[in-house]
C-alpha cells in the first residue's frame, strides 16, 4: 500500500506540491532534531561496571595516592641509610679575625733583642778597656798607645750599638706570627669500621619501614575497593527499590481508580476511597525518599571514583531484573587470613622495627671505631715559619670511642625499648585473636544472608500469588479494599526484602573476602 502523501503529491498542483515538499523536509528535520534530543541524555550519562568503578577509584583516590607517595618516601629513606656503610667526605673552610696575634717571644725577650747593640757594645767596650789596661799594666804597650786604643774603642761604640740594635729588631720581627687574619681549609674522609651495630640496625629498620609502607598501601587499596563495592551495590539496591516503589505506586493508583468507580456506582464507601488515597500519598512519599537516597548514593559513588558528584552515571547492574549471581562464597580459612591480612603484617612490621630500635639504642653505648683521613691547609702556614701562604699536611688516623660510665642511662633506655617491643607484640597477638573471631563472624553472616535470600525468594512468590488472589477476589466482590491494600503492602515488603537479601549476600561475601585478606581487585 502506497503512502497517502504520495497520492496527494501526484494529484496536487505545482504550488501545492512545492508546499508539500517543503513540509516534508521540515518534518524530516524535526524528526532528526527529536532523535538528537532523545539521544543527548544517553550520551551524557556513563555506563559503569563494578570493575570500572574499582579501577577509577584506585586511580583517583587521594588517600591511596598518599600511600603511594609514602612508599616512595620509605624507599628513598632506605637508600639514604644504605650510604652509612660508605665513606663520607667533608670539606670545611673558615676565616677568623683576632684582636691580637700569637706571640712566640715575650716582652722581656723582645726588649732584650731591641737593645742588643747597646748591651753588646757595652760588654765589648768593658772587655776592650780591661784588656788595654792589662796590657798597659804589663808593659806590653805604652800608656800613650793604651790611650789611643781607648779613644778608638770609644769611637766604635755608637756604631756597634746601632748595628746591634738593628740586628736585634730584625730578629724580633722575624718571630712575629701575624695571626690576626687566619684562614683554614680541610678535606676530611671518615670510614665507619664498627659503630656498635647501629648502621646494621638502621638499615634493617629502613627495610621494615619500606615493607610497612607497602602493607599500608595494600590495606588502603583493599579498603578503597570495599567502599566502592558498598557504594555500588547500594546504588543498585536503591535503583531496584525505586522501580519497586514506582510499581507499588501504580498498583495503589490503579486501586484508587477502581475504588473511585465503585464509589460512583455505590458499591464502595467514601471511607474506602480515603484509605486508598492515604496509601497513594504514602507511596508517592516513598518514591520521593528513594529518589533522594538514590541521588545521594550516586554522588558518594562518584566521589569515591574521582568523578564529579553531579555527573550522570548508569550502573551496569541497576537495570537487571535479577541481581542474584551464583558466585560461590570464599572458604573461611583463619590461618590464611592471619597470613594475608595487611593490618597484621603492619603490626608485625611494628614489632620488628621496635626490636631493631632496641639494638640501635644499645649500639650508642658500645665501642665505636672509625678510620679518618684528610688534608689540612692553613694561612699563615705553620710549616715554614708563619708564612703568609696556604700550605698543609696529609693525615690518617683511627678514632675510637668507648663509653665508660653513664649512670645506668643505657640500662634504663634499653629496658624501656624492650618494654615497647613487648607492648607491640601483645597488640599483634590481640589483633590475631580478633581476626579469628572476625573471620568466623563474617562466615556466619554469609550463611545467614544466603538463607535470608532463599526465604525472601519464597516469600516473594507467596506475596505475588497473594496479590493475584486479592485482586481477583476484589474484582469478584468477595474481598474488600482493606484486603487488597494488605496484600499490596505484603507484596511491597516481600519485594523489598528480596532486594535487601540480594545485596546483603554480595556485601557479606565482599566483607568475608576483605576479612580473609584476599585481593578483591
DOVO-121756 format. One record per residue (C-alpha): residue in three letters; z, y, x. Coordinates in steps of 0.1 Angstrom, whole numbers, plus 5000, padded with zeros to 4 digits. Last residue first. Layout:
// residues N
AlaZYX;...
//
This chain:
// residues 521
Unk542649355406;Unk545749175394;Unk546849065428;Unk549648825421;Unk553248945428;Unk554748695403;Unk556348985384;Unk552949155382;Unk551248835370;Unk554048805344;Unk553549165333;Unk549849105328;Unk550548795307;Unk553148985287;Unk550649265281;Unk547849035270;Unk550048835246;Unk551649155233;Unk548149305225;Unk547249005203;Unk550748995187;Unk550549365179;Unk547149325163;Unk548349025142;Unk551549225132;Unk549349505119;Unk547249255100;Unk550249095084;Unk551849425076;Unk548749565059;Unk548249235039;Unk551949255028;Unk551449615017;Unk548249514998;Unk550049224981;Unk552949454971;Unk550449704958;Unk548749434937;Unk552049314923;Unk553149664914;Unk549849734896;Unk550349444871;Unk549249084873;Unk547748864845;Unk545149124835;Unk542148924847;Unk541149204871;Unk544749224883;Unk544848844888;Unk541648864909;Unk543049144930;Unk546348964934;Unk544548634943;Unk542448804970;Unk545548984983;Unk547448654986;Unk544548485003;Unk544248765028;Unk548048755033;Unk548048385038;Unk545348405065;Unk547148695082;Unk550448505081;Unk548748205098;Unk547248435125;Unk550648605129;Unk552348275135;Unk549948175163;Unk550348525178;Unk554148505176;Unk554048175194;Unk551848325221;Unk554248615224;Unk557248385227;Unk555648185255;Unk554748505274;Unk558248645269;Unk559848325282;Unk557748345314;Unk558748715318;Unk562448615316;Unk561948335340;Unk560148555365;Unk562748835361;Unk565648605367;Unk564148485399;Unk563248845409;Unk566848945402;Unk568148675426;Unk565648795453;Unk566749155448;Unk570449065454;Unk569548885486;Unk567549185498;Unk570349425489;Unk572749205508;Unk570449205538;Unk570249585537;Unk574049615536;Unk574449375565;Unk571949585585;Unk573949905578;Unk577049725590;Unk575249635623;Unk574450005628;Unk578050105622;Unk579249845648;Unk576749965673;Unk577850325668;Unk581550245671;Unk581150025702;Unk578950275719;Unk581450565714;Unk584150345729;Unk585550645749;Unk582250705767;Unk582850555802;Unk580450425828;Unk576850485817;Unk574450385845;Unk571350595851;Unk569050505879;Unk566150735892;Unk563850595918;Unk561950825941;Unk558650955955;Unk557951305968;Unk554951505980;Unk555651845996;Unk554552195990;Unk553052516003;Unk552152825984;Unk552153126007;Unk554553406015;Unk556153226045;Unk559853176045;Unk559952976077;Unk557152726078;Unk558352456054;Unk560252666028;Unk557252846014;Unk557853165996;Unk556153055972;Unk556952705962;Unk555052375958;Unk556352045945;Unk554251725942;Unk555151415923;Unk556751075920;Unk559350905898;Unk560150545890;Unk562650485862;Unk565750275857;Unk568150275828;Unk571450095826;Unk572750015791;Unk574550265767;Unk571450405751;Unk570050055747;Unk572749965722;Unk571550225697;Unk567950095700;Unk569149735696;Unk570949845664;Unk567750025652;Unk565849695658;Unk568149525633;Unk567749805608;Unk564049785611;Unk564249405603;Unk566349465572;Unk564049745560;Unk560949525565;Unk562749255544;Unk563349515517;Unk559649615518;Unk558549255516;Unk560849205486;Unk559249505468;Unk555749375477;Unk556449045458;Unk554348765472;Unk556848535489;Unk559548575463;Unk556948535435;Unk555648215451;Unk559148075453;Unk559748155416;Unk556547995404;Unk555848085367;Unk552347945362;Unk549948205351;Unk548948225314;Unk545548095304;Unk543048345291;Unk541648225257;Unk541048585245;Unk542248755214;Unk540649095208;Unk538848975176;Unk536549215158;Unk535549395190;Unk535249775186;Unk538149865210;Unk537249615236;Unk534749815256;Unk536650135255;Unk535050455243;Unk535750775262;Unk535451145253;Unk536851365280;Unk539751585268;Unk542151445294;Unk539551505322;Unk539251175342;Unk541451065370;Unk541850715356;Unk545550765349;Unk544851095332;Unk542050945311;Unk544350665300;Unk547050915290;Unk544551125271;Unk543250815253;Unk546850725242;Unk547351085230;Unk544151065209;Unk545150725195;Unk548550845185;Unk547151135167;Unk544650915148;Unk547350665140;Unk549550935126;Unk546651065104;Unk545850715091;Unk549550665083;Unk549550995064;Unk546450895044;Unk548050555036;Unk551250725024;Unk549350965002;Unk547350674987;Unk550650484981;Unk552050774963;Unk548850794942;Unk549450424933;Unk552950494920;Unk551650794901;Unk548950594884;Unk551450324873;Unk553650594859;Unk550650724839;Unk550650394821;Unk548050134820;Unk545949974792;Unk545150304776;Unk541450314784;Unk541850634804;Unk544950484821;Unk542750174829;Unk540150394845;Unk542750574866;Unk544250234876;Unk540750124888;Unk540350444909;Unk543850424923;Unk543150054932;Unk539950154950;Unk541950434968;Unk544550184977;Unk542049954992;Unk540050225010;Unk543250355025;Unk544149995037;Unk540649975053;Unk541250305071;Unk544650195082;Unk543249875096;Unk540450065114;Unk543150285129;Unk545249985137;Unk542249845157;Unk541950175175;Unk545650185181;Unk545649835197;Unk542649915219;Unk544350245231;Unk547550055238;Unk545449785256;Unk544050045280;Unk547350225285;Unk549249905294;Unk546349785316;Unk546250125334;Unk550050115340;Unk549749765355;Unk546849865377;Unk548950165390;Unk551949945395;Unk549949695416;Unk548449975437;Unk551850125442;Unk553249795454;Unk550349735477;Unk550650085492;Unk554350025497;Unk553649695514;Unk551149875538;Unk553750145545;Unk556349885553;Unk554049695576;Unk553350015595;Unk557050085597;Unk557649725610;Unk555149785638;Unk556850115646;Unk560249945646;Unk558949685670;Unk557649955693;Unk561050135692;Unk562849815701;Unk560649745730;Unk561050105743;Unk564850095739;Unk565249775757;Unk567849915782;Unk565250155797;Unk563849935824;Unk560850045845;Unk559850375830;Unk557150555850;Unk557550925855;Unk554951145872;Unk555851505881;Unk553551785891;Unk555452095903;Unk554852465906;Unk557252735919;Unk557153115924;Unk559953335937;Unk560053715938;Unk563453825952;Unk563053565979;Unk562053786008;Unk563553546033;Unk564653786062;Unk565253596095;Unk562253766112;Unk563654106104;Unk566854026124;Unk564753906154;Unk562754226153;Unk565854436150;Unk567354256180;Unk564154316201;Unk564154686192;Unk567854726200;Unk567154556234;Unk564254786242;Unk566255106233;Unk569354996252;Unk567254896283;Unk565555226283;Unk568855416280;Unk570355206308;Unk567555246335;Unk568655596345;Unk572255486351;Unk571055196371;Unk569055426394;Unk572055666398;Unk574255366407;Unk571655246433;Unk571755596449;Unk575555596450;Unk575655256466;Unk572955366492;Unk575155666501;Unk578255446503;Unk576455236529;Unk575354886521;Unk576654546531;Unk579854706542;Unk582054466522;Unk583254746500;Unk579754876494;Unk578554526484;Unk581554486461;Unk580954836446;Unk577254756440;Unk578054426424;Unk580754576401;Unk578354866391;Unk575554616385;Unk577754396362;Unk579054696343;Unk575554826338;Unk574254486327;Unk577054446302;Unk576554796288;Unk572754746287;Unk573154416268;Unk575554556243;Unk573454866237;Unk570254676235;Unk571654406211;Unk573054676187;Unk570854566157;Unk571354196166;Unk575054236165;Unk574954426132;Unk572754146116;Unk575253886128;Unk578154076113;Unk576254126080;Unk575553756076;Unk572253596086;Unk570353346063;Unk570153596035;Unk568753506000;Unk567253805983;Unk569054025958;Unk568054145923;Unk566253825915;Unk562853765900;Unk561853415889;Unk558453255882;Unk557752915869;Unk555452615867;Unk555852255855;Unk553151995851;Unk554251665835;Unk552651325839;Unk553851025819;Unk553450665830;Unk552750405802;Unk555150195782;Unk556150495761;Unk552450525750;Unk552950245725;Unk555250475705;Unk552350705698;Unk550150425686;Unk552850315662;Unk553250665649;Unk549550695644;Unk549550375622;Unk552650495603;Unk550950825595;Unk547750655584;Unk549650425561;Unk551450725547;Unk548050875539;Unk547150565519;Unk550450595500;Unk549650955492;Unk546250835479;Unk548050585456;Unk550250865443;Unk547251075436;Unk545350805416;Unk541650875418;Unk540150555434;Unk542650305421;Unk542550465387;Unk538750465387;Unk538650095397;Unk541249995370;Unk539350185343;Unk536050015354;Unk537749675353;Unk539149735318;Unk535749835305;Unk534650195299;Unk532050325275;Unk531550695282;Unk531050955255;Unk528751255259;Unk525551035255;Unk526850885222;Unk527851225210;Unk524251355216;Unk522451065199;Unk522851195164;Unk521851545175;Unk518751405192;Unk517851205161;Unk518251505139;Unk516051715161;Unk513351445160;Unk513451425122;Unk513251805120;Unk510251805144;Unk508551525124;Unk509151715091;Unk507752035106;Unk504651845116;Unk504251705081;Unk504752055066;Unk501952195088;Unk499751905078;Unk500451975041;Unk499752345044;Unk496452275061;Unk495552015035;Unk496452265008;Unk494152515024;Unk491352255027;Unk491652144991;Unk493551834982;Unk492251494974;Unk492451345009;Unk495851495017;Unk497451384984;Unk496151034989;Unk497551025024;Unk500951165013;Unk501250874988;Unk501350625017;Unk498950335015;Unk500050005000;
//
